[in-house]
Amino acid sequence: NIGGGENSTFYIQSSNPPITIETMAIYDRWGNLIFTRDGFPTNDPDLGWNGTREDKDIEQGVYLYFIKLQTGRIYTGDITIIR
């Protein structure tokens, strides 16, 4: 439900203290980079992805994420955007 209401931002949560996210990237199904942010703490929804690209809502669909923590741990997966 990105774009309004509950779950409107994709961000990483962790237990205290916050962990630094080395990089977070969102890609479309063709591998085009939609969003990227580097060097920021977990637990802050203002630093997450709000379902836009260049300040415009993206289309419904499946998007891939890549997250690398400062600890070296890597997470990958997908997000389904439903409007």
C-alpha positions as CSV (number, residue, x, y, z in Angstrom):
1,N,0.0,0.0,0.0
2,I,2.8,2.4,-0.8
3,G,1.5,5.8,-1.6
4,G,-0.9,6.2,1.3
5,G,-2.0,4.8,4.6
6,E,-0.4,1.9,6.4
7,N,2.8,0.5,4.9
8,S,3.2,3.5,2.7
9,T,7.0,3.4,3.0
10,F,9.4,0.5,2.6
11,Y,12.2,0.9,5.2
12,I,14.3,-1.4,7.3
13,Q,13.6,-1.9,11.0
14,S,16.1,-3.3,13.5
15,S,16.4,-3.6,17.2
16,N,18.2,-0.9,19.1
17,P,20.7,0.4,18.5
18,P,20.1,1.2,14.8
19,I,22.3,-0.5,12.2
20,T,23.8,1.5,9.3
21,I,22.5,0.5,5.9
22,E,25.5,0.7,3.5
23,T,23.2,0.6,0.5
24,M,19.5,0.1,-0.4
25,A,18.4,-0.2,-4.0
26,I,15.1,-0.9,-5.7
27,Y,14.9,-2.2,-9.3
28,D,12.0,-2.8,-11.7
29,R,11.5,-6.2,-13.3
30,W,13.8,-5.3,-16.2
31,G,16.7,-4.4,-13.8
32,N,16.3,-0.6,-14.1
33,L,17.3,1.2,-10.9
34,I,14.3,2.9,-9.4
35,F,15.6,4.1,-6.0
36,T,18.9,4.1,-4.2
37,R,20.2,5.4,-0.9
38,D,23.5,4.9,0.9
39,G,24.9,5.2,4.4
40,F,21.8,5.7,6.5
41,P,20.4,4.2,9.8
42,T,17.6,1.7,10.1
43,N,14.3,2.5,11.8
44,D,13.6,5.8,10.0
45,P,10.7,5.7,7.6
46,D,11.6,9.1,6.2
47,L,14.8,7.5,4.7
48,G,12.9,4.6,3.0
49,W,11.3,4.2,-0.4
50,N,7.8,5.7,-0.8
51,G,6.9,4.0,-4.1
52,T,7.9,6.9,-6.4
53,R,10.5,7.5,-9.1
54,E,11.4,11.1,-9.8
55,D,8.5,12.3,-7.6
56,K,5.9,10.3,-9.6
57,D,4.0,7.2,-8.4
58,I,5.3,4.1,-10.1
59,E,3.0,1.5,-11.7
60,Q,1.6,-1.4,-9.8
61,G,3.8,-4.5,-10.0
62,V,6.7,-6.3,-8.5
63,Y,10.0,-4.6,-7.7
64,L,13.2,-6.1,-6.4
65,Y,15.2,-4.8,-3.5
66,F,18.9,-5.2,-2.6
67,I,20.0,-4.2,0.9
68,K,23.6,-4.4,2.2
69,L,24.2,-3.6,5.9
70,Q,27.4,-2.1,7.3
71,T,27.9,-5.5,8.9
72,G,28.2,-7.1,5.5
73,R,24.9,-8.9,5.6
74,I,22.9,-8.8,2.4
75,Y,19.2,-9.1,1.9
76,T,17.3,-9.4,-1.4
77,G,13.7,-9.9,-2.2
78,D,10.7,-8.4,-3.8
79,I,8.0,-5.8,-3.1
80,T,4.6,-5.8,-4.7
81,I,3.1,-2.4,-5.2
82,I,-0.7,-2.3,-5.1
83,R,-2.6,1.0,-5.4
